[in-house]
Amino acid sequence: MAEWLYEAGIGEARAALIKDGRIVEARIERDGEGPRIGAVLSARLVEPGRVALDAPGEPVATVGALPPGTSLGTRLTVEITRMALRERGRDKPARARVTEAPPGDGPDLRARIGADGLAVTELRATGPDRLEEAGWSELINHVRTGHWPFPGGALWVDVTPAMTLIDIDGEGEAPALAKAGGIAAAHVIRCCGIGGSIGIDFPSLPGRAERQAVDALIDAHLPQPFERTATNGFGFLQIVRRRERPSLVEQIRLDPVATDAALLLRQAERAAGAGVLQLTARPAVADHIAAHPAWIAALEQRTGRLVDLRRDAAVKGAGHAQ
């Protein structure tokens, strides 16, 4: 029986769909990622096809199909149809469309996972760490390193401005490696919510029947909707999925400071002991947390302990809390 686990963490909400004790989908939603899909808010046309949103920092969004005669400076009401995306070397602004709908924030992560009718269990830091029992830290490490082992081989996953690339590496007969790697690749795509253009590099499969078997395997293991090419003679297959918000890979790989800050705050919520709660992290992570005093206040309220945030350049990764 599939079940969503949801955790309203400090600075980051996180959710995992668990089936047979395994995480099959993982999602995070961070403070400051910008307006969500479905958010309706006021905006001002600042140049043709671009508006400044009435949101913190006045982020820019692209907008199409403007009413005739709309001039620069005109106030509009827009709905977010794609969130802002971070890419290596550049960021993409959100996309929006003009609407007459009433203002609203759009569904948050908790609302979205509850919309599919599956059971949702809300976790507390004082209870069993069911996310960790299901492999949350291991999953985050796979995403961070881009290395996803499977029986007989491993995937190497990387994000580029053009597409997400998945390379299947391993030993043994090509058809068996392609089959195992294809199942693993479909799992990673679904688990991390990867959208847009995705390239999978299979072992070379000269036989048409072998390539068609790979195509059928992707169709069987990757939920619709998506479009794909056929696997070519060099073993390359391209998939295109709807891309409305950042994937887990983009969130973790392209913002390592925010990733480590969220991990440290999660660790701190569960730290045993009494007295002052000491958080030690590398300067970039400590500075990121310090720039959000509401996070520190929330941590003090949840734990009943004063927080002492320390910087240590020798600390690696997320740091530690005690």
C-alpha positions as CSV (number, residue, x, y, z in Angstrom):
1,M,0.0,0.0,0.0
2,A,1.5,3.3,-1.1
3,E,1.7,6.1,1.5
4,W,3.0,9.7,1.5
5,L,5.2,10.8,4.4
6,Y,5.2,14.5,4.9
7,E,7.5,16.7,7.0
8,A,7.1,20.4,7.5
9,G,10.7,21.1,8.2
10,I,12.3,24.5,8.9
11,G,13.0,26.3,5.7
12,E,12.0,23.2,3.7
13,A,9.0,20.9,3.5
14,R,9.7,17.4,2.3
15,A,7.6,14.4,1.2
16,A,8.3,10.9,0.1
17,L,5.9,8.4,-1.5
18,I,6.7,5.0,0.1
19,K,5.7,1.7,-1.5
20,D,7.0,-1.6,-0.2
21,G,9.3,0.2,2.1
22,R,11.0,2.1,-0.7
23,I,10.9,5.7,-1.7
24,V,9.4,5.9,-5.2
25,E,8.9,9.7,-5.3
26,A,10.6,12.4,-3.3
27,R,9.8,16.1,-3.3
28,I,11.0,19.1,-1.4
29,E,9.7,22.7,-1.3
30,R,12.0,25.4,0.0
31,D,11.3,28.8,1.3
32,G,12.3,31.4,-1.2
33,E,11.8,29.3,-4.4
34,G,9.4,31.9,-5.7
35,P,5.7,31.8,-6.5
36,R,4.2,28.3,-6.9
37,I,2.4,26.8,-9.9
38,G,-1.2,28.2,-9.8
39,A,-0.3,31.3,-7.8
40,V,-2.3,34.4,-8.9
41,L,-0.7,37.7,-8.1
42,S,-0.4,41.3,-9.3
43,A,2.3,42.2,-11.7
44,R,3.6,45.2,-13.7
45,L,4.7,45.0,-17.4
46,V,8.3,46.1,-17.4
47,E,9.2,45.2,-21.0
48,P,7.5,43.4,-23.9
49,G,6.6,39.8,-22.7
50,R,8.1,40.3,-19.1
51,V,6.4,41.4,-15.9
52,A,7.7,42.1,-12.4
53,L,5.7,40.1,-9.9
54,D,4.4,41.6,-6.6
55,A,6.4,39.1,-4.6
56,P,9.5,39.3,-2.4
57,G,12.3,40.6,-4.5
58,E,10.0,41.5,-7.4
59,P,11.0,38.5,-9.5
60,V,10.5,38.7,-13.2
61,A,8.3,36.3,-15.2
62,T,7.7,35.9,-18.9
63,V,4.1,36.4,-20.0
64,G,2.4,35.8,-23.3
65,A,-0.9,36.8,-25.0
66,L,-1.2,40.2,-23.6
67,P,-4.4,42.2,-24.1
68,P,-4.2,44.4,-27.2
69,G,-2.8,47.9,-26.5
70,T,-1.1,46.9,-23.2
71,S,1.7,49.4,-22.6
72,L,4.8,49.3,-20.3
73,G,3.9,50.0,-16.7
74,T,0.4,48.5,-17.0
75,R,-0.8,46.6,-13.9
76,L,-1.9,43.0,-14.6
77,T,-3.1,40.0,-12.8
78,V,-1.2,36.8,-13.8
79,E,-1.2,33.1,-12.9
80,I,2.1,31.2,-12.6
81,T,2.2,28.3,-15.1
82,R,5.9,27.3,-14.5
83,M,8.1,28.1,-11.6
84,A,11.4,29.8,-11.9
85,L,14.2,27.3,-12.7
86,R,17.8,27.3,-11.7
87,E,20.2,26.0,-14.3
88,R,24.0,25.7,-14.5
89,G,25.3,29.1,-15.5
90,R,21.9,30.8,-15.7
91,D,18.4,31.0,-14.2
92,K,15.1,30.8,-16.1
93,P,12.3,33.2,-14.9
94,A,8.9,31.9,-14.1
95,R,6.2,31.7,-16.8
96,A,2.8,33.3,-16.4
97,R,-0.4,34.1,-18.2
98,V,-2.9,36.9,-17.8
99,T,-5.9,35.9,-15.7
100,E,-9.0,37.3,-14.0
101,A,-8.9,34.7,-11.2
102,P,-8.7,36.0,-7.6
103,P,-5.3,36.3,-5.9
104,G,-3.9,33.1,-4.2
105,D,-0.7,31.4,-3.4
106,G,-1.2,28.2,-5.4
107,P,-1.2,24.7,-3.8
108,D,1.8,23.9,-1.6
109,L,3.6,20.6,-1.3
110,R,1.2,19.3,1.3
111,A,-1.8,20.1,-0.8
112,R,-0.3,18.6,-3.9
113,I,0.5,15.2,-2.4
114,G,-3.0,15.1,-0.8
115,A,-4.7,15.6,-4.1
116,D,-4.0,12.1,-5.4
117,G,-6.2,10.4,-2.7
118,L,-3.3,8.4,-1.1
119,A,-2.9,8.4,2.6
120,V,-0.6,11.1,4.0
121,T,1.2,10.8,7.3
122,E,2.5,14.0,8.8
123,L,5.8,13.4,10.7
124,R,7.1,15.2,13.8
125,A,10.7,15.5,14.9
126,T,9.7,14.0,18.2
127,G,8.5,10.8,16.6
128,P,10.2,7.9,14.7
129,D,12.2,9.1,11.8
130,R,10.3,7.2,9.1
131,L,11.8,9.2,6.3
132,E,15.3,8.1,7.4
133,E,14.1,4.5,7.8
134,A,12.9,4.6,4.2
135,G,16.4,5.9,3.0
136,W,16.0,9.7,2.9
137,S,19.7,10.4,3.6
138,E,20.8,7.8,1.1
139,L,18.6,9.2,-1.5
140,I,19.9,12.7,-1.0
141,N,23.4,11.4,-1.2
142,H,22.7,9.7,-4.6
143,V,21.2,12.9,-5.9
144,R,24.2,14.9,-4.6
145,T,26.8,12.7,-6.2
146,G,24.8,11.7,-9.3
147,H,25.7,8.1,-8.6
148,W,22.8,5.6,-8.5
149,P,24.0,1.9,-8.1
150,F,21.7,-0.9,-9.3
151,P,22.4,-4.7,-9.5
152,G,25.2,-5.1,-12.1
153,G,25.9,-1.5,-12.7
154,A,25.2,2.1,-11.9
155,L,23.7,5.3,-13.3
156,W,25.5,8.6,-13.5
157,V,23.0,11.5,-13.6
158,D,23.9,15.1,-14.4
159,V,21.9,18.2,-15.3
160,T,22.9,20.5,-18.1
161,P,21.1,23.6,-19.6
162,A,20.0,21.4,-22.5
163,M,18.8,18.3,-20.8
164,T,19.3,15.9,-17.9
165,L,21.7,13.1,-18.9
166,I,21.6,9.6,-17.5
167,D,24.5,7.3,-18.4
168,I,24.2,3.6,-17.8
169,D,27.5,2.0,-16.7
170,G,28.4,-1.6,-15.8
171,E,29.7,-4.9,-16.8
172,G,28.1,-8.0,-18.5
173,E,26.0,-8.5,-21.5
174,A,24.6,-5.4,-23.1
175,P,21.0,-6.5,-23.2
176,A,20.9,-7.4,-19.5
177,L,22.7,-4.2,-18.5
178,A,20.3,-2.1,-20.6
179,K,17.3,-3.7,-19.1
180,A,18.5,-3.2,-15.5
181,G,19.7,0.3,-16.2
182,G,16.5,1.2,-18.0
183,I,14.4,0.2,-14.9
184,A,16.8,2.1,-12.7
185,A,16.6,5.2,-14.9
186,A,12.8,5.2,-15.0
187,H,12.8,5.0,-11.2
188,V,15.2,8.0,-10.9
189,I,13.2,10.1,-13.3
190,R,10.0,9.4,-11.4
191,C,11.6,9.6,-7.9
192,C,13.3,13.0,-8.6
193,G,10.4,14.5,-10.6
194,I,12.7,15.1,-13.5
195,G,11.1,17.0,-16.4
196,G,12.0,18.7,-19.6
197,S,14.4,16.9,-22.0
198,I,16.1,13.7,-20.7
199,G,18.7,11.7,-22.5
200,I,19.5,8.1,-21.5
201,D,22.7,6.6,-22.8
202,F,22.2,2.8,-23.0
203,P,24.9,0.3,-23.9
204,S,25.1,-0.1,-27.7
205,L,22.3,-2.4,-28.9
206,P,22.8,-3.3,-32.6
207,G,19.7,-5.5,-32.8
208,R,16.4,-3.9,-33.5
209,A,14.5,-6.3,-31.3
210,E,16.8,-5.5,-28.4
211,R,16.3,-1.8,-28.9
212,Q,12.5,-2.2,-29.1
213,A,12.6,-4.2,-25.8
214,V,14.3,-1.2,-24.1
215,D,11.7,1.1,-25.5
216,A,8.9,-1.1,-24.2
217,L,10.6,-1.3,-20.8
218,I,10.7,2.5,-20.4
219,D,7.0,2.6,-21.4
220,A,6.2,0.0,-18.7
221,H,8.1,1.6,-15.9
222,L,7.8,5.4,-16.4
223,P,4.3,6.8,-15.7
224,Q,2.7,8.9,-18.4
225,P,2.6,11.6,-19.6
226,F,5.8,11.7,-21.6
227,E,7.1,11.5,-25.2
228,R,10.2,9.6,-26.3
229,T,12.2,8.7,-29.3
230,A,13.1,5.1,-30.2
231,T,16.5,3.9,-28.9
232,N,18.9,4.4,-31.7
233,G,21.8,2.1,-32.8
234,F,24.2,3.9,-30.5
235,G,22.0,3.2,-27.5
236,F,20.6,6.8,-27.0
237,L,17.0,7.5,-26.1
238,Q,15.4,10.9,-25.5
239,I,12.4,11.5,-23.2
240,V,10.5,14.7,-22.9
241,R,8.3,15.3,-19.8
242,R,6.3,18.3,-18.6
243,R,8.6,20.7,-16.6
244,E,6.6,22.9,-14.3
245,R,8.9,23.1,-11.3
246,P,12.5,22.3,-10.3
247,S,13.4,18.6,-10.1
248,L,15.0,17.2,-6.9
249,V,18.3,16.9,-8.8
250,E,18.2,20.6,-9.7
251,Q,17.3,21.7,-6.2
252,I,20.0,19.7,-4.5
253,R,22.9,19.7,-7.1
254,L,22.5,23.4,-8.1
255,D,22.0,24.9,-4.6
256,P,24.4,22.9,-2.3
257,V,24.4,25.6,0.4
258,A,20.6,25.5,0.8
259,T,20.7,21.7,0.7
260,D,23.2,21.5,3.5
261,A,21.4,24.2,5.5
262,A,18.1,22.2,5.3
263,L,19.9,19.0,6.3
264,L,21.6,20.7,9.3
265,L,18.3,22.2,10.5
266,R,16.6,18.8,10.2
267,Q,19.4,17.2,12.2
268,A,19.1,20.0,14.8
269,E,15.4,19.4,15.3
270,R,16.2,15.8,16.3
271,A,19.3,16.5,18.4
272,A,19.2,14.9,21.9
273,G,20.2,16.8,25.0
274,A,19.4,19.9,26.9
275,G,20.8,23.4,27.2
276,V,22.2,25.4,24.3
277,L,21.8,23.8,20.9
278,Q,25.0,24.3,19.0
279,L,25.0,24.2,15.2
280,T,28.4,24.1,13.6
281,A,28.8,24.5,9.8
282,R,31.0,25.9,7.1
283,P,30.7,29.6,6.8
284,A,28.5,29.6,3.6
285,V,25.9,27.3,5.3
286,A,26.0,29.2,8.6
287,D,25.6,32.5,6.8
288,H,22.6,31.1,4.9
289,I,20.9,30.1,8.1
290,A,21.8,33.3,9.9
291,A,20.2,35.3,7.0
292,H,16.9,33.7,8.0
293,P,16.3,34.6,11.6
294,A,12.8,33.1,11.4
295,W,14.4,29.7,10.9
296,I,16.5,30.1,14.1
297,A,13.4,31.3,16.0
298,A,11.4,28.3,14.8
299,L,14.2,25.9,15.8
300,E,14.3,27.4,19.3
301,Q,10.5,27.2,19.6
302,R,10.4,23.5,18.4
303,T,13.3,22.3,20.6
304,G,12.9,24.6,23.6
305,R,16.6,25.3,23.4
306,L,18.6,28.4,22.6
307,V,20.6,28.1,19.4
308,D,24.3,28.9,19.0
309,L,25.3,29.1,15.4
310,R,29.1,28.6,14.8
311,R,31.2,28.9,11.7
312,D,34.1,26.4,11.1
313,A,35.8,26.4,7.7
314,A,37.1,22.9,8.3
315,V,33.6,21.4,8.5
316,K,32.5,19.5,5.5
317,G,29.0,18.9,4.2
318,A,26.0,19.9,6.3
319,G,27.9,20.2,9.6
320,H,26.6,19.0,12.9
321,A,24.2,19.9,15.7
322,Q,24.6,18.9,19.4
